[in-house]
Amino acid sequence: MSEVRNPDDESRQRLGFLSAAETAALAHRGVVIPASTSVLVSPGVQLATGAVLWPGVILEARDGGTIVIGAGTQLFPGSRLVASGGSIKVGASAEIGEEGGFTLKAEAGDLIEVGDGARLLGGGSLILSNRVGRGAQILGPIRCQNCTLGDGGSFRDPDPDGRGGVLKGSGVARHVDVPTGSVIQAFGLFSEGVLRRQSYFHPKPAG
């Protein structure tokens, strides 16, 4: 009896992705994929146990590029990570792409690092080299290029000034550095935005 082939596999192979069966088999390594036929993953992408790939996720590594996804990290619908000769490293328990997807694109010589517990949501992007530290957040359709957000607690940390750095709003952020406990809210050029403590937006409880 001849083997029944998925009609999509020829296209997947031509574009350098795993077959439908190989993608579904990632579940045997502890990766959670509710709808594997809608997910595209390149061979060699490293996915830790408990990583969640929601429908419509694309993980594309080509031209020697590398992608590493940490344990428990969730990639929501519309998330697209492309390592075209560069490197993308996402830590554990991060949240990428909720509320509109998110794009990470690292070309040759670029390194994009996203720390444990970081959140990237609202349709933005990381292009060129960027470091989004532990617990840091990018909230909104913000195009980030060569930005650094400091390490800190997650958005659940009771002390807002101890949380990771935050960019919120919309627009373009180039060579922006947001230290721990700080935030820039802008609608346009983030380099012209005001750097504030996060307690400005989230006052600490009295007492």
Backbone as JSON, one array per atom type, in Angstrom:
{
  "sequence": "MSEVRNPDDESRQRLGFLSAAETAALAHRGVVIPASTSVLVSPGVQLATGAVLWPGVILEARDGGTIVIGAGTQLFPGSRLVASGGSIKVGASAEIGEEGGFTLKAEAGDLIEVGDGARLLGGGSLILSNRVGRGAQILGPIRCQNCTLGDGGSFRDPDPDGRGGVLKGSGVARHVDVPTGSVIQAFGLFSEGVLRRQSYFHPKPAG",
  "N": [[0.85, -1.19, 0.0], [0.64, 2.14, -0.92], [2.14, 5.02, 0.58], [0.2, 7.57, 2.03], [0.35, 10.88, 1.23], [0.49, 14.12, 2.68], [-1.06, 16.76, 1.01], [-0.05, 19.29, 1.36], [2.59, 19.03, 1.99], [4.57, 19.15, -0.01], [4.75, 21.87, -0.62], [5.5, 22.8, 1.9], [8.03, 21.56, 2.15], [9.38, 22.75, 0.0], [9.58, 25.35, 0.89], [11.16, 25.03, 3.05], [10.28, 23.99, 5.51], [9.21, 21.8, 8.21], [7.45, 18.72, 7.57], [3.87, 18.13, 7.69], [3.35, 15.92, 9.35], [5.77, 15.72, 10.75], [5.73, 18.13, 12.11], [3.46, 17.78, 13.77], [4.53, 15.74, 15.3], [6.17, 17.01, 17.08], [4.84, 17.26, 19.42], [5.42, 14.95, 20.82], [7.74, 15.56, 22.02], [7.03, 17.19, 24.02], [6.08, 19.66, 23.26], [3.39, 21.91, 22.92], [0.84, 21.91, 20.67], [-1.98, 22.95, 19.49], [-3.2, 23.0, 16.95], [-1.7, 21.65, 14.65], [-1.49, 21.6, 11.84], [-1.68, 24.19, 11.02], [0.62, 25.43, 11.66], [3.99, 26.46, 11.04], [7.24, 25.25, 11.05], [10.72, 25.41, 11.0], [13.25, 22.91, 10.32], [15.5, 22.09, 12.96], [14.88, 24.2, 14.66], [14.81, 24.97, 18.07], [12.83, 23.83, 20.59], [11.65, 24.0, 23.8], [10.35, 21.85, 26.42], [6.88, 22.17, 27.03], [6.53, 24.53, 25.65], [4.24, 26.54, 23.81], [2.58, 26.52, 20.79], [0.42, 28.35, 19.15], [-2.32, 28.41, 16.71], [-1.32, 29.46, 13.42], [1.29, 30.27, 13.86], [4.65, 30.98, 12.88], [7.85, 29.72, 12.62], [10.79, 30.33, 11.42], [13.88, 29.39, 10.33], [16.73, 30.08, 8.55], [19.54, 30.04, 6.23], [21.61, 29.49, 8.03], [20.66, 30.57, 10.37], [19.4, 30.68, 13.8], [16.9, 29.56, 16.1], [15.66, 29.59, 19.32], [13.43, 28.48, 21.72], [12.15, 28.89, 24.92], [11.11, 26.92, 27.84], [7.64, 26.57, 28.45], [6.94, 28.93, 27.19], [4.65, 30.96, 25.39], [3.52, 31.24, 22.13], [1.5, 33.21, 20.41], [-1.35, 33.36, 18.08], [-0.43, 34.6, 14.88], [2.18, 35.19, 15.43], [5.45, 35.59, 14.25], [8.58, 34.42, 13.75], [11.68, 34.96, 12.43], [14.77, 33.86, 11.6], [17.14, 34.79, 9.72], [19.95, 33.99, 9.06], [20.69, 35.2, 11.41], [20.27, 35.21, 15.06], [17.75, 34.15, 17.31], [16.67, 34.17, 20.56], [14.56, 33.05, 22.96], [13.43, 33.19, 26.23], [12.17, 31.33, 29.12], [8.67, 30.89, 29.8], [7.72, 33.18, 28.5], [5.54, 35.52, 26.77], [4.34, 35.9, 23.64], [2.9, 37.76, 21.12], [0.16, 37.98, 21.73], [-2.98, 39.62, 21.28], [-2.83, 40.54, 18.56], [-0.55, 39.47, 17.31], [3.06, 39.23, 16.66], [6.27, 40.16, 15.38], [9.52, 38.9, 14.99], [12.66, 39.45, 13.7], [15.72, 38.44, 12.65], [18.58, 39.11, 10.98], [21.71, 38.3, 9.28], [24.29, 38.49, 11.61], [22.71, 39.68, 13.52], [21.27, 39.63, 16.81], [18.61, 38.69, 18.68], [17.27, 38.83, 21.81], [15.02, 37.61, 24.17], [13.87, 37.76, 27.36], [13.17, 35.62, 30.26], [9.75, 35.36, 31.12], [9.02, 37.67, 29.77], [6.89, 39.96, 27.89], [5.49, 40.4, 24.74], [3.32, 42.1, 22.88], [0.48, 42.99, 20.82], [0.96, 43.47, 18.1], [3.5, 44.44, 17.31], [7.08, 44.71, 16.43], [10.4, 43.28, 16.41], [13.33, 44.2, 15.06], [16.59, 43.87, 13.6], [19.23, 43.95, 16.06], [18.17, 43.31, 19.36], [17.49, 43.53, 22.87], [15.32, 42.27, 25.06], [14.7, 42.33, 28.27], [14.47, 40.15, 31.18], [11.18, 39.77, 32.28], [10.46, 42.13, 31.01], [8.46, 44.35, 28.88], [6.76, 44.9, 25.77], [4.27, 46.75, 24.59], [1.94, 47.06, 22.34], [1.67, 48.26, 18.87], [4.63, 48.59, 18.07], [7.59, 49.33, 16.45], [10.62, 48.05, 16.9], [14.08, 48.7, 16.96], [17.3, 47.8, 17.57], [17.06, 48.06, 20.42], [17.06, 48.14, 24.05], [15.72, 46.66, 26.85], [15.52, 46.7, 30.3], [16.22, 44.09, 32.78], [13.93, 42.65, 35.17], [11.2, 42.21, 37.52], [8.14, 40.48, 36.62], [5.06, 41.63, 34.99], [3.32, 41.09, 36.96], [4.57, 41.57, 39.32], [4.44, 43.0, 42.55], [5.72, 45.43, 43.07], [5.92, 48.07, 41.06], [8.17, 49.52, 40.25], [10.16, 47.72, 40.25], [9.88, 46.1, 38.16], [10.53, 44.65, 34.86], [11.82, 46.66, 32.1], [9.64, 48.79, 30.1], [7.99, 49.42, 27.02], [5.34, 51.24, 25.71], [2.48, 51.93, 23.7], [2.53, 53.27, 20.45], [4.39, 53.24, 17.35], [7.79, 54.05, 16.44], [10.76, 52.73, 17.74], [14.04, 53.38, 18.12], [17.28, 52.5, 19.0], [16.72, 52.75, 21.74], [16.87, 52.78, 25.26], [15.61, 51.3, 28.03], [15.64, 51.26, 31.39], [15.46, 49.01, 34.28], [12.33, 49.01, 35.94], [11.34, 51.23, 34.65], [9.53, 53.13, 32.12], [8.54, 53.98, 28.82], [6.07, 55.76, 27.32], [4.7, 56.37, 24.25], [3.62, 57.86, 21.13], [4.52, 57.67, 18.26], [7.71, 58.71, 17.74], [9.78, 56.99, 19.82], [12.2, 57.74, 20.82], [11.88, 60.35, 21.43], [10.21, 60.3, 23.52], [9.15, 60.47, 27.01], [11.0, 59.27, 29.7], [9.83, 57.5, 32.35], [9.21, 56.47, 35.79], [7.69, 53.33, 36.5], [5.8, 53.41, 38.47], [4.54, 55.79, 38.08], [2.44, 55.3, 36.36], [1.33, 53.16, 37.61], [0.58, 53.49, 40.6], [2.14, 52.86, 43.76], [0.72, 50.87, 46.38], [-0.54, 52.49, 49.3], [0.95, 52.65, 52.58]],
  "CA": [[0.0, 0.0, 0.0], [1.46, 3.33, -1.0], [1.97, 5.97, 1.67], [-0.62, 8.73, 1.72], [1.09, 12.1, 1.52], [-0.28, 15.35, 2.87], [-0.83, 17.58, -0.19], [0.67, 20.52, 1.69], [3.98, 18.77, 2.33], [5.46, 19.6, -1.08], [4.95, 23.3, -0.41], [6.29, 22.96, 3.13], [9.41, 21.19, 1.85], [9.96, 23.74, -0.9], [9.85, 26.55, 1.67], [12.13, 24.72, 4.09], [9.63, 23.69, 6.78], [8.89, 20.43, 8.53], [6.19, 18.22, 7.03], [2.76, 18.18, 8.64], [3.54, 14.85, 10.33], [6.92, 16.08, 11.59], [5.28, 19.2, 13.0], [2.61, 17.17, 14.79], [5.37, 14.89, 16.15], [6.8, 17.83, 18.12], [4.1, 17.01, 20.66], [6.07, 13.85, 21.53], [8.85, 16.16, 22.76], [6.48, 18.06, 25.05], [5.61, 20.93, 22.71], [1.93, 21.93, 22.85], [0.42, 22.47, 19.37], [-3.39, 22.59, 19.35], [-3.6, 22.85, 15.54], [-0.37, 21.54, 14.03], [-1.51, 21.83, 10.4], [-1.63, 25.62, 10.75], [1.9, 25.93, 12.2], [5.15, 26.18, 10.21], [8.46, 25.22, 11.85], [11.89, 24.94, 10.27], [14.08, 21.92, 11.0], [16.56, 22.66, 13.76], [14.37, 25.11, 15.68], [14.86, 24.31, 19.38], [11.62, 24.11, 21.37], [11.71, 23.32, 25.09], [9.12, 21.25, 26.91], [5.86, 23.1, 27.5], [6.32, 25.65, 24.73], [2.92, 26.45, 23.19], [2.49, 27.14, 19.47], [-0.97, 28.51, 18.78], [-2.49, 28.42, 15.25], [-0.8, 30.59, 12.66], [2.66, 30.61, 14.24], [5.7, 30.64, 11.93], [9.21, 29.75, 13.14], [11.57, 30.11, 10.21], [15.33, 29.55, 10.46], [17.37, 29.79, 7.26], [20.86, 30.62, 6.01], [22.43, 29.34, 9.23], [20.04, 31.22, 11.52], [18.96, 29.79, 14.89], [15.79, 29.98, 16.94], [15.54, 28.8, 20.55], [12.26, 28.87, 22.49], [12.24, 28.31, 26.25], [10.02, 26.13, 28.41], [6.44, 27.27, 28.88], [6.68, 30.15, 26.43], [3.49, 30.88, 24.52], [3.54, 32.01, 20.89], [0.09, 33.35, 20.07], [-1.62, 33.47, 16.64], [0.16, 35.75, 14.2], [3.6, 35.36, 15.79], [6.36, 35.15, 13.17], [9.98, 34.56, 14.12], [12.5, 34.63, 11.26], [16.21, 34.0, 11.79], [17.74, 34.68, 8.39], [21.38, 34.16, 9.32], [20.88, 35.71, 12.76], [19.86, 34.34, 16.17], [16.64, 34.56, 18.16], [16.64, 33.37, 21.77], [13.44, 33.41, 23.82], [13.54, 32.46, 27.49], [11.04, 30.55, 29.6], [7.43, 31.53, 30.26], [7.45, 34.45, 27.83], [4.28, 35.58, 26.04], [4.62, 36.63, 22.41], [1.92, 37.83, 20.05], [-1.24, 38.13, 22.08], [-3.59, 40.89, 20.85], [-2.43, 41.03, 17.25], [0.67, 38.9, 16.77], [4.33, 39.95, 16.84], [7.3, 39.71, 14.44], [10.93, 39.01, 15.36], [13.42, 39.16, 12.48], [17.16, 38.59, 12.87], [19.39, 38.79, 9.8], [23.09, 37.95, 9.57], [24.94, 39.35, 12.58], [21.75, 40.18, 14.51], [20.89, 38.78, 17.94], [17.42, 39.14, 19.4], [17.1, 38.08, 23.05], [13.81, 37.9, 24.93], [14.11, 37.1, 28.63], [12.12, 34.86, 30.93], [8.59, 36.11, 31.59], [8.77, 38.91, 29.01], [5.65, 39.98, 27.11], [5.49, 41.18, 23.51], [1.97, 41.94, 22.38], [-0.14, 44.14, 20.18], [1.27, 43.66, 16.68], [4.77, 45.12, 17.07], [8.16, 43.93, 15.83], [11.8, 43.46, 16.77], [14.16, 44.09, 13.86], [18.0, 44.08, 13.93], [19.55, 43.37, 17.37], [17.42, 43.86, 20.48], [17.47, 42.72, 24.09], [14.15, 42.49, 25.91], [15.14, 41.63, 29.46], [13.56, 39.34, 31.99], [10.02, 40.5, 32.77], [10.2, 43.36, 30.26], [7.26, 44.3, 28.06], [6.48, 45.8, 24.66], [2.81, 46.73, 24.57], [1.4, 47.86, 21.25], [2.32, 48.14, 17.56], [5.87, 49.36, 18.15], [8.68, 48.77, 15.64], [11.83, 48.23, 17.71], [15.34, 48.45, 16.29], [18.46, 48.02, 18.44], [16.58, 48.55, 21.71], [17.38, 47.36, 25.24], [14.81, 46.81, 27.98], [16.2, 46.11, 31.44], [15.67, 42.96, 33.53], [13.18, 42.95, 36.38], [10.08, 41.33, 37.76], [7.12, 40.47, 35.59], [3.99, 42.61, 35.18], [2.61, 40.7, 38.18], [5.36, 41.97, 40.49], [3.71, 44.05, 43.26], [6.45, 46.69, 43.03], [6.07, 48.44, 39.65], [9.5, 50.04, 39.96], [11.1, 46.6, 40.18], [9.56, 45.3, 36.98], [11.35, 44.87, 33.67], [11.53, 47.87, 31.33], [8.42, 48.73, 29.29], [7.6, 50.35, 25.97], [3.9, 51.1, 25.47], [1.96, 52.93, 22.77], [2.69, 52.87, 19.04], [5.39, 54.04, 16.65], [9.11, 53.5, 16.14], [11.76, 52.87, 18.8], [15.38, 53.09, 17.61], [18.36, 52.74, 19.96], [16.1, 53.19, 22.99], [17.28, 51.99, 26.42], [14.67, 51.48, 29.14], [16.15, 50.47, 32.52], [14.54, 48.34, 35.2], [11.36, 49.85, 36.65], [11.02, 52.42, 33.88], [8.61, 52.96, 31.01], [8.31, 55.09, 27.89], [4.83, 55.71, 26.56], [4.81, 57.33, 23.14], [2.8, 57.61, 19.95], [5.36, 58.28, 17.24], [9.11, 58.37, 17.94], [10.03, 56.73, 21.24], [13.4, 58.47, 21.23], [11.43, 61.67, 21.91], [9.3, 60.08, 24.64], [9.63, 60.75, 28.36], [11.29, 58.09, 30.51], [9.22, 57.65, 33.67], [9.13, 55.27, 36.63], [6.43, 52.66, 36.25], [4.83, 53.81, 39.5], [3.79, 56.94, 37.56], [1.22, 54.75, 35.78], [0.79, 52.16, 38.55], [1.02, 53.94, 41.93], [2.31, 51.83, 44.78], [-0.27, 50.98, 47.44], [-0.11, 53.21, 50.5], [1.11, 51.86, 53.79]],
  "C": [[0.88, 1.24, 0.0], [1.13, 4.29, 0.14], [1.15, 7.17, 1.2], [0.11, 9.99, 2.16], [0.12, 13.26, 1.74], [-0.01, 16.25, 1.67], [-0.07, 18.87, 0.09], [2.17, 20.3, 1.86], [4.96, 19.22, 1.25], [5.76, 21.08, -0.92], [5.79, 23.55, 0.84], [7.77, 22.66, 2.86], [10.09, 22.24, 0.99], [10.36, 25.01, -0.13], [10.76, 26.28, 2.87], [11.54, 24.44, 5.45], [9.44, 22.19, 6.98], [7.59, 20.02, 7.84], [5.11, 18.33, 8.1], [2.93, 17.13, 9.73], [4.69, 15.17, 11.27], [6.55, 17.2, 12.56], [4.42, 18.65, 14.12], [3.43, 16.35, 15.78], [6.13, 15.69, 17.22], [6.11, 17.64, 19.47], [4.74, 15.89, 21.48], [7.27, 14.35, 22.33], [8.35, 17.18, 23.78], [6.04, 19.42, 24.58], [4.09, 20.85, 22.55], [1.51, 22.64, 21.57], [-1.04, 22.08, 19.14], [-3.84, 22.34, 17.92], [-2.34, 22.81, 14.68], [-0.38, 21.84, 12.54], [-1.44, 23.31, 10.04], [-0.32, 26.26, 11.2], [3.03, 25.53, 11.26], [6.41, 26.31, 11.06], [9.59, 24.7, 11.0], [12.61, 23.83, 11.03], [15.18, 22.62, 11.8], [16.12, 23.7, 14.76], [14.29, 24.36, 17.01], [13.67, 24.77, 20.23], [11.67, 23.31, 22.66], [10.34, 22.77, 25.47], [8.15, 22.31, 27.42], [5.69, 24.33, 26.66], [4.99, 25.43, 24.01], [2.92, 27.21, 21.88], [1.03, 27.18, 19.07], [-1.1, 28.57, 17.25], [-1.92, 29.67, 14.59], [0.61, 31.03, 13.01], [3.63, 30.14, 13.16], [7.05, 30.79, 12.62], [10.14, 29.34, 12.0], [13.05, 30.42, 10.44], [15.98, 29.16, 9.14], [18.73, 30.46, 7.21], [21.72, 30.59, 7.27], [21.86, 30.02, 10.46], [19.57, 30.21, 12.55], [17.82, 30.43, 15.66], [15.71, 29.03, 18.12], [14.37, 29.36, 21.35], [12.27, 28.14, 23.82], [10.98, 27.62, 26.73], [8.84, 27.01, 28.81], [6.14, 28.55, 28.15], [5.51, 29.94, 25.49], [3.68, 31.8, 23.31], [2.11, 32.04, 20.36], [-0.11, 33.51, 18.57], [-1.05, 34.76, 16.04], [1.6, 36.03, 14.57], [4.47, 34.8, 14.67], [7.79, 35.46, 13.59], [10.82, 34.07, 12.95], [13.96, 34.91, 11.6], [16.88, 33.73, 10.46], [19.23, 34.97, 8.52], [21.69, 34.69, 10.69], [20.37, 34.74, 13.81], [18.72, 34.98, 16.96], [16.59, 33.61, 19.35], [15.54, 33.89, 22.68], [13.5, 32.55, 25.07], [12.26, 31.72, 27.86], [9.86, 31.44, 29.97], [7.21, 32.93, 29.7], [6.11, 34.36, 27.11], [4.49, 36.48, 24.82], [3.4, 36.58, 21.49], [0.47, 37.92, 20.44], [-1.72, 39.52, 21.63], [-2.99, 41.42, 19.56], [-1.16, 40.48, 16.67], [1.9, 39.72, 17.07], [5.35, 39.34, 15.89], [8.69, 39.94, 15.03], [11.73, 38.59, 14.13], [14.88, 39.48, 12.69], [17.91, 38.16, 11.61], [20.83, 38.55, 10.23], [23.73, 38.97, 10.51], [24.02, 39.89, 13.66], [21.51, 39.14, 15.59], [19.69, 39.42, 18.63], [17.26, 38.23, 20.62], [15.85, 38.56, 23.77], [13.89, 37.09, 26.22], [12.92, 36.35, 29.18], [10.98, 35.79, 31.35], [8.32, 37.41, 30.86], [7.46, 38.79, 28.25], [5.81, 40.91, 25.92], [4.1, 41.02, 22.9], [1.49, 43.2, 21.68], [0.33, 44.44, 18.78], [2.56, 44.39, 16.38], [5.81, 44.22, 16.44], [9.5, 44.26, 16.47], [12.62, 43.19, 15.52], [15.59, 44.47, 14.24], [18.27, 43.44, 15.3], [18.79, 44.08, 18.48], [17.58, 42.94, 21.68], [16.28, 43.16, 24.94], [14.38, 41.67, 27.17], [14.05, 40.84, 30.16], [12.42, 40.21, 32.54], [9.67, 41.76, 32.01], [9.0, 43.2, 29.33], [7.31, 45.3, 26.92], [5.0, 45.67, 24.39], [2.3, 47.65, 23.48], [2.18, 47.68, 19.96], [3.55, 49.05, 17.46], [6.95, 48.64, 17.36], [10.0, 49.08, 16.35], [13.07, 47.83, 16.93], [16.48, 48.8, 17.24], [18.06, 48.64, 19.78], [16.98, 47.59, 22.83], [16.39, 47.69, 26.34], [15.37, 46.02, 29.15], [15.46, 44.96, 32.09], [14.9, 43.45, 34.74], [12.12, 41.9, 36.61], [9.09, 41.4, 36.61], [6.06, 41.53, 35.87], [3.15, 42.27, 36.42], [3.35, 41.11, 39.46], [4.64, 43.11, 41.22], [4.4, 45.41, 43.27], [6.68, 47.09, 41.57], [7.47, 48.92, 39.29], [10.59, 48.96, 40.0], [10.85, 45.71, 38.98], [10.53, 45.57, 35.84], [10.91, 46.11, 32.91], [10.34, 47.68, 30.39], [8.41, 49.81, 28.22], [6.11, 50.15, 25.73], [3.42, 52.24, 24.58], [2.04, 52.42, 21.34], [3.73, 53.76, 18.39], [6.69, 53.29, 16.45], [10.06, 53.78, 17.3], [13.11, 52.43, 18.25], [16.42, 53.45, 18.66], [17.81, 53.32, 21.27], [16.5, 52.23, 24.1], [16.33, 52.31, 27.57], [15.13, 50.64, 30.32], [15.05, 49.84, 33.35], [13.62, 49.34, 35.88], [10.92, 51.08, 35.9], [10.14, 52.1, 32.69], [8.67, 54.2, 30.12], [6.98, 54.81, 27.2], [4.9, 56.78, 25.48], [3.9, 56.89, 22.0], [3.5, 58.34, 18.79], [6.79, 57.8, 17.4], [9.39, 58.19, 19.43], [11.3, 57.42, 21.73], [13.06, 59.86, 21.75], [10.49, 61.54, 23.1], [9.97, 60.34, 25.98], [9.82, 59.43, 29.11], [10.75, 58.34, 31.92], [9.37, 56.35, 34.46], [7.76, 54.64, 36.41], [5.37, 52.99, 37.3], [4.07, 55.07, 39.09], [2.44, 56.46, 37.0], [0.53, 53.77, 36.74], [1.25, 52.52, 39.96], [1.11, 52.79, 42.93], [1.23, 52.0, 45.85], [0.27, 51.69, 48.66], [0.06, 52.24, 51.67], [2.38, 51.09, 53.84]]
}
